[in-house]
Every structure is written in C-alpha cells, then in structure tokens.
C-alpha cells in the first residue's frame, strides 16, 4: 500500500480539530498510532472516536505545547511505547492586527504557542530521531512568504516556523531526519466559521463567499486536502524531500497581484 504508515508512532499537536483532526484521521487510516496533544483532553474526543470507530489507533494527552516540561513529560510517556517516527507541529493560534494594535501580550501569546510550542516539540523528539531517523512536518502559512494585511504577529510567528524548518533540515540531514513545512492559505475550519460569526453577525454567508473568493481557485481549501499533502510528505514515498516548504493555497502566492 502506498503511503503506508503501518507501525509508525506519530505525534500530532492540535489534533482535535480542523487541519490537525484531518491529519490525525488520515494518518491513523494509513496504519499509524496517532498520539494527539491537545490543551484539554475533551478537545480530542471527537477525533479519537472517529479513529477508533474505523479500527485505528489513537491516544490523546492534555498538554500545553508552550510548556516545555509538559511537552517533555508527554514525549517521555510516548517513548515508552516505541520510537516517535513522525512529528507534526500543527498546533497554532491566529491573531488579527497590524503593529499599532498588536499589544505586547498579543505578541507573547502568539510567540508562546506558534514558535515556542514548535521549538519545544522538536527539541523533545530530536534526540530519539537522531538514533533512528524520522520526519518532522511543521505547519507554516502563506503568511510566512507573502504580506498579509493585519497579520503582524501571526506572520512573524509563521515566518519563524518556516526558518526553523530549514534549520532542522540542514542540521540533521546526516542523521536521517527529514524536515519540511506546509503553507496553507485559507482553509475552511471551525475557526473560520467562528471568526465570521463573531465579527460579521447576520452577514455570515456573504462574508464566507467573500473570503472564499480571495483564493484564485475560487474557494477555501479543505482540511482533508492539507492532510493528504501531509501524508505524502511524511511517508517513505517522499524520502528524497527535505528542507522544503509546500504551499497549498489555491494559487494565492503566484496568481494574486
């Protein structure tokens, strides 16, 4: 079977909803034992139920990725069951605002989750991967590469995710560790629906259509589409790929402007 992850231990942060949920379900369907890190265990309940309903393997852990001790503790627990073969750094938060209306507390919050959280998880697994090889996949964003209005803190954080990806790929290629990133454009997740409901009450349908049209392809992406790209990049079929960012953006980067 192509893209098989049979007998692989996979750690997915933020695997309880949106893109992370889709990645967890797709990876489990390919035979992986998926270990989901979520801030609260309840957040992973639906993902676990769906995976186990189809005979897949999944375990969830309550963990704040911004807390290094907490991340290290969870990783130590997972390592008792076997090597961590794949790490998917998916957990992240958004922030809307330019530099003038971005508070210091906003910057700290975005940094702690998007940058420090990614760092914490990579540092926790890297020594084990040095012994056995492995794959790290980071969730960057088109905001890593192009200017997006009112996304100052978010763009900062995803730019860091992109360059951390390059650093890991360079520093650990001799250890059999591959590291790549995915840069999605707007993906239709519960976060998008919640954002629209909170900021455009009564105009949800119109705003959804407007946001969809900002992608040249004419619609938002689907979490499953990102998950399928993630599957390829983490599979043995992608064994010649490292140190590369993969936009999945409906043509946004190249066809806008």
C-alpha positions in Angstrom: 0.0 0.0 0.0 1.4 3.4 -1.0 1.8 6.0 1.7 1.6 3.3 4.4 2.4 4.5 8.0 1.9 1.0 9.5 3.8 0.5 12.8 4.7 4.3 12.9 4.3 6.3 16.0 3.0 9.8 15.0 2.8 12.8 17.3 0.3 15.4 16.2 -0.1 18.7 18.1 -3.6 20.3 18.0 -5.0 17.1 16.6 -8.5 17.7 18.0 -10.0 20.0 15.3 -9.5 21.5 11.9 -6.4 20.5 10.0 -5.0 18.6 12.9 -8.1 16.5 13.2 -7.9 15.7 9.5 -4.2 14.8 9.7 -4.8 12.5 12.7 -7.7 10.7 11.0 -5.8 10.3 7.6 -2.6 9.1 9.3 -4.5 6.6 11.5 -6.2 5.3 8.4 -2.8 4.5 6.9 -1.9 2.4 9.9 -0.2 4.9 12.3 -0.6 5.0 16.0 -1.5 8.7 16.4 -0.6 10.5 19.6 -2.7 13.7 19.9 -1.6 16.6 22.0 -4.3 19.0 23.0 -4.6 21.7 25.6 -7.7 19.9 27.0 -8.5 16.2 26.6 -12.1 17.0 25.7 -10.8 18.8 22.5 -9.5 15.4 21.2 -12.7 13.4 22.0 -14.3 13.5 18.6 -11.0 12.7 16.8 -10.4 9.7 19.0 -14.0 8.5 18.5 -13.8 8.7 14.7 -10.4 7.0 14.6 -11.4 4.2 16.9 -14.7 3.7 15.1 -12.8 2.6 12.0 -10.3 0.4 13.9 -7.5 2.9 14.1 -5.1 3.5 16.9 -5.0 6.9 18.7 -4.1 8.2 22.2 -4.7 11.7 23.5 -2.7 13.7 26.0 -3.5 17.0 27.8 -0.6 19.2 27.0 0.2 22.9 26.6 2.8 22.9 23.8 4.1 26.3 25.2 5.2 24.5 28.4 8.5 22.7 27.8 8.3 20.5 30.9 4.8 19.4 29.9 5.9 18.5 26.4 8.9 16.6 27.6 6.8 14.6 30.0 4.3 13.6 27.3 7.1 12.7 24.9 8.8 10.5 27.6 5.4 8.7 28.0 5.1 8.1 24.3 8.7 6.9 24.0 7.8 4.1 26.5 5.6 2.6 23.7 8.2 2.9 21.0 10.1 5.4 18.9 8.5 8.6 17.7 8.8 8.3 13.9 6.9 11.4 12.8 6.2 14.7 14.5 3.5 17.0 13.0 3.7 20.5 14.6 0.1 21.7 13.8 -0.9 23.5 17.0 -1.2 27.2 16.5 -3.2 30.3 17.2 -4.2 33.3 15.0 -4.1 37.0 15.6 -5.6 39.9 13.6 -3.9 43.3 13.8 -1.1 45.5 12.5 1.8 46.6 14.7 -0.1 49.5 16.1 -3.0 47.5 17.5 -0.9 44.4 18.5 -0.2 44.5 22.2 2.9 43.1 23.9 0.6 40.5 25.4 -0.6 39.5 22.0 2.9 39.1 20.7 3.8 36.9 23.8 0.8 34.7 23.4 1.4 34.1 19.6 5.1 33.5 20.2 4.5 31.1 23.0 2.2 28.8 21.0 3.3 29.1 17.4 7.1 29.5 17.9 8.0 28.2 21.3 5.5 25.3 21.0 7.0 24.2 17.7 10.5 24.5 19.3 9.5 22.6 22.4 8.1 19.6 20.4 11.1 19.5 18.0 13.6 19.6 20.8 11.8 16.9 22.7 11.9 14.4 19.9 15.1 15.2 18.1 17.5 13.1 20.2 15.4 10.0 19.7 15.1 10.7 16.0 18.9 11.1 15.8 19.2 7.5 16.7 16.5 6.1 14.4 15.7 8.7 11.8 12.4 10.4 11.4 10.2 13.0 9.9 9.2 16.4 11.2 6.4 18.4 9.4 5.7 22.0 10.5 2.6 23.9 9.7 3.7 27.3 8.4 1.4 29.6 6.3 1.4 31.6 3.2 1.9 34.5 5.6 5.5 33.1 6.0 6.2 34.1 2.5 3.9 37.0 1.4 2.5 40.1 3.0 -1.0 39.6 4.5 -2.8 42.7 5.8 -3.4 42.9 9.6 -1.5 39.7 10.4 1.6 41.3 12.0 2.1 38.9 14.9 0.8 35.8 13.1 3.1 36.5 10.1 6.1 36.9 12.5 5.4 33.5 14.1 4.9 31.6 10.8 8.0 33.2 9.3 9.9 31.7 12.3 8.3 28.3 11.8 9.5 28.3 8.1 13.1 29.2 9.0 13.1 26.7 11.9 12.1 24.1 9.3 15.1 25.0 7.2 17.5 24.9 10.2 16.4 21.5 11.3 16.6 20.1 7.8 20.1 21.4 7.5 21.4 20.4 10.9 20.0 16.9 11.0 20.1 15.6 7.4 23.1 13.4 8.2 21.0 11.8 11.0 18.3 10.6 8.6 15.8 13.2 9.8 13.7 15.0 7.1 12.0 18.3 7.9 9.5 20.1 5.7 6.7 22.5 6.1 3.3 23.1 4.6 2.0 26.7 4.0 -1.8 26.7 3.7 -3.8 29.6 2.5 -7.4 30.0 3.9 -8.7 26.6 4.9 -12.4 26.1 5.9 -12.2 25.0 9.5 -14.4 25.6 12.6 -12.0 28.5 13.4 -13.1 30.3 10.2 -16.8 29.8 10.9 -16.3 31.1 14.5 -14.4 34.1 13.3 -17.1 35.0 10.8 -19.9 34.5 13.3 -18.1 36.7 15.9 -17.2 39.5 13.6 -19.9 39.6 11.0 -23.2 38.5 12.7 -26.0 38.5 10.2 -23.7 38.6 7.2 -22.1 35.2 7.6 -23.0 33.8 4.1 -21.8 36.9 2.3 -18.5 37.1 4.2 -17.9 33.4 3.7 -18.3 33.9 0.0 -16.0 37.0 0.0 -13.3 35.2 1.9 -13.6 32.2 -0.4 -13.1 34.5 -3.5 -9.8 35.7 -2.1 -8.3 32.4 -3.3 -7.8 32.5 -7.0 -9.2 29.0 -7.3 -12.5 30.4 -6.0 -12.9 28.5 -2.7 -11.3 27.8 0.6 -9.2 24.7 1.0 -10.4 21.6 2.9 -8.6 20.1 5.9 -8.5 16.8 4.1 -6.6 18.3 1.2 -3.9 19.5 3.7 -3.9 16.2 5.4 -3.3 14.3 2.2 -0.3 16.5 1.4 1.0 15.9 4.9 0.6 12.2 4.4 2.7 12.2 1.3 5.4 14.3 2.9 5.6 12.0 6.0 5.6 8.8 4.0 8.5 6.8 2.6 7.4 7.8 -0.9 8.7 11.4 0.0 12.1 10.1 1.2 14.0 12.4 -1.2 12.3 15.6 0.1 13.6 17.7 2.9 14.2 21.4 3.7 11.2 22.5 1.5 8.1 24.4 2.1 4.9 23.4 0.3 2.2 26.0 -0.4 -1.3 24.6 -0.6 -3.0 27.8 -1.4 -5.4 27.7 -4.4 -2.9 29.7 -6.4 -2.8 32.6 -3.8 1.0 33.2 -3.8 1.7 33.0 -7.5 -1.6 34.2 -9.1 -2.6 37.1 -6.9 -1.3 40.6 -7.8 
